[in-house]
Amino acid sequence: MKFKWFYFLISALVIIPGMVSLFMFGLKPGIDFTGGSLLEYKFSSPVNIEDLQKSLTEKDFQVYSIQESGNNTYLLRMPSLEKGKAAEVKNILSAKFNQVPEEIRFEVVGPTLGKELLTKTIVAIILAAAFILGYVGWRFKNNKFGICAILAMFHDSLVMLGSFSLLGYFLGVEVDTLFVTALLTTLSFSVHDTVVVYDRIRESQKLFPKVDFESLVNKAITETLSRSLNNSLTIIFMLIALLLLGGVTVKWFVAALLIGTVSGTYSSTFTAAPLLVLWENLAQRKKH
């Protein structure tokens, strides 16, 4: 814990660029939030993505993005289209590339659903934070444990949001319902790991009531660090395998989980515990 300010500096170096990006560029919302149509076509032979986009824009169709989702398979994100317009898109592509593409998927998401999803996401995070704060505060008989756990949880939220703001600006990565799933999963994982550290601190306080708080925190971290690393590494190895071998459709979902897992493992030990020590030190100074 004597290096706690160094840990805070590392967090700041990760969070601040992301926050600057978030305020300057924001997040790039996917179709789940903005509304629109998803069209996925499989061609019998490879086609050029630029030619594919150009063939549609020349016919006054707006195309948000096109990405390869499989072998000769392409995913088009466009404004909301009726079934007739979707058939027209298919005819344009057939004429352009002299082959009839197979329609794998045609989905339309209304902007109302997008707004509702965004509202529910914010409410879910607030409710999760409130319940975790209440439970941890009650379980440890002290609100400072709950508040520090929530601060560490928001640390991970800022890391993920900032990371995806940067990825959205530089690589065009969009946030969708899968990102929301990854975000909420990360928050629960982060708090779970934090509670393990806090529980060991509480046990040490009962066993060694005369030992100073910072030493007890060091003891608790030493005893739980190998367990946290082993637990997290098993998840990280699996996510790296999925990132390398999984399909395009889950690539950024897995990347979000990977960022969240690394951040959650770090924050449980190097953010939540130092915050607790800082709180205790300030409380002791006020007493004196």
N, C-alpha and C positions, 0 to 999 in steps of 0.2 A: 504493500500500500504506500510505501515511500515514493513510488513512481506514479502515483495517481494522476498528477498533473500531466505527465507524459501521455498517459492513456487518454485523458480528455483532449489533448492536442491531436492525437491520431484521429479521434472521432471528429474533431473540428475540421481536419484536413480532408476527411471523406465527405462530411455533410455540407460544408460551406459551398464548394463548387456546385454540388447538386442543387442547393437552395438558390444559388444565383441563377442557374439554368432554369429552375422551376419558375422563378419570378420573371425572367426574361423571355423564356420560350414556352413555359408550361409543359403539360403532357400532351402527347399526340393521341387523341381519343380514337378508339376503334369503332367499328360499325355498331357495336352493342350500345354505345353511348350517343353516337351522332345520328343513327338511323341510316338506312340505305339497303342495298342489295348485295348479296354474295352469289357469284356465279362461278362454278368450277367446271372446267371442261378438260376432257382427256383427248389428245390428238394421237393419230396413228404414227406420226413422225414428229421430231422436234420442230418448234417454231420459235422465231425470234420475238422476245418480249416487247422490244421497241416497235417492231412491225405490227404486233398484235394491238398495242395501244394506239398506234398511229391510224390503223384501219378503222378503229371505232371513233376516234376524235374527229377524223375527216367526215364522218357521218353525223356529227353533232352529238355524240354520246360522251358524257363526262365520265372519266375513269379516275378514281381516287388512287388506286394502286393495283399492280399485278405482280404476283409472286408465284414461283414454281412450287407446287405442293406435292409433287411426286414425279414419277417417270412420264414425261410428256404431258403432265397435268398442270394446269394453271388456274390460279384463284384470282378472280377479278372482284374488286370492290368498287361499287358504283352507287349513284343516287338511287332512290327507290324506283323500281321498275314494275310495270304491270306484266302479266304473263305474255301478252302480245309483244311488248317491247323486248322482253327477254328472248323470244323466238326470233325477233328481228336481229338481235345481236348474234345469235347462232348462225343465221343466214349470211350475215356480213363476214363472219369468220370462215364459213364454209367456202364462200366465193373467193376470199382473199388467199386462202392457203390450199385450195383445191382438195379439200378433204372435209368430211362431215365430222365435227367433234362430238364426242359422247358427253351429254350433260350429266355430271356427277352430282351436282348440287345447285339448287336455286332457292335462296332464302331471302326474305324481306323482313327487316327490323324497323319498326316505326320509331321516330324520335321521342315519342311519349314514353315508350318502354325504356329508352336510354336515360331520360330524366329520372324516371322512377327508380331505375337501377342505381344511379348515382346517389339519389337521396337515401335509398336503403343501405348503401355501402357506408355512407357517413354515419347513419343512425346505428348500424351494426358495430362500427368501431367505437362510437361513444358508449354504447351499451356494454360492449366487452370491457372497455376501460373502467366503467363504473362498477361492474360486477367483480372484476379482478381486484380493484382497489378495495372494495368492501370485504371481499373474502380474505385477501392477504392481510389486510389491517386487522380483521377479526381473528384470523388464525394465529397471528403473531402478537396479538394483544397490543399492537402499536401501529398507528397510522403511517409512521415514517417508512416502515417496510413496504406498505402498499403504494405510497406515493413514489418511492424510489424505483419500485418495480414498474410502475406505469411510465415513469420518465425513461427508463431503459427500453420499454416497449415502443415509445414514441421515437426514441433514437433509431430503432430498426425501421420504423415507418418512414422516417426522413431519409435514411440511407436508400431504401428501395425506391421511394418517389423521386429522389434526386438522381439516382442511377438511371431510371427509366426516362427521366426528362432529358438527360444527356444522350442516352441511346436513341430516343425519339428524334432529337435534333440532328445528330450525326449519322445515324443509320436508318432513320425513318421507322423505328419500332413503335408500334401502337399499343395502348393499354386497352384491355377488354375484360370480359368477365373472368377469364382465366387469371389475369393479373390480380383482380380483386380476391379471388380464391387463394392465390399465393400469398397475398398480403395478410389476409386473416389467418392463414395457416402459420405464417411466420410469427405473428404476434403471440399465438398460443404456444408455439414451440419456445419462443424467447422467455415467456413468463414461466413456463414449466421448468426450464433450466435455472432461472433466477431463484425460484422457490426452493430448489434443491440446495443451492448455496446458502440461502437465508435460513433454511431449516438447520443446517449444520452450525451456523453462527448461533442460533438460539440454543441448540444443545450444548455448545461450548460455554455459553453464558451461564447455564445451570451448573455445569461441571466445574467451571473455574470462575466463580463470581468475583474474585479479587484481581484477575488478570485484566489489563487495559483492553478496551474495545478493539483497537486497531490490530493488536496481536491476535485476538480471537478471530478477526476477519482473515488475517493472513493464514492462520491455522486452518480455517474452514475452506479457503480457496485451495490450499495445498492438498487437502484431503479429497476435494471434489474435482480438481482440474483434470486429472487423468480420466476420470469417469466421463466428464463432459466432452473431452476431446475424442475419446473412443466412440462415444455415442454419436457425436456429430460427424466424425469421419466416415462411419458406415453409411450415413445418409449422403454425405458429399460424394463418396465414390459412386454410389448408385446414380446420383443426379448427373455426374460427369459422364457416365456411360450413356444415360438417356440423352444428354445434350449432344454427344458425338454420334450416337447411333439412331436416335429417335427421329421421327418425321418433322417436317417443317412446321406443321400445325401446332406442335407442342414445344417447339424450340424455345420460344421466349417465356413460356410458362415455366419450363424447367430452369431457365436462366434466372427468373425471378425467385424461384424456390432456392436456388443455389446461393444467390446474393443474400437472401433472407436468412438462410441457415448459417452462413459464415458470420453475418452481422449479429444474429441472435446468440451464437456461441460466444462471440467476443463481448457483447454487451452484458451478458449474464455475469461474467467474471470481472471485466475491465470497465464497466460503466455502472451497473447496479450496485456492486459492492463498494467501489470508491465513493459513489454518491452517499451511501449509508455512512461511511466513515466521515465524510465531509459534514454531513448533518450532525453526527454525534460530536465532532470536534467543535462545531459552532455552538451546539447546545451546552457543552462544557465551558466554553469561554463566557457564555452569557451568565452561567452560574457563578463564575468567579468575578 
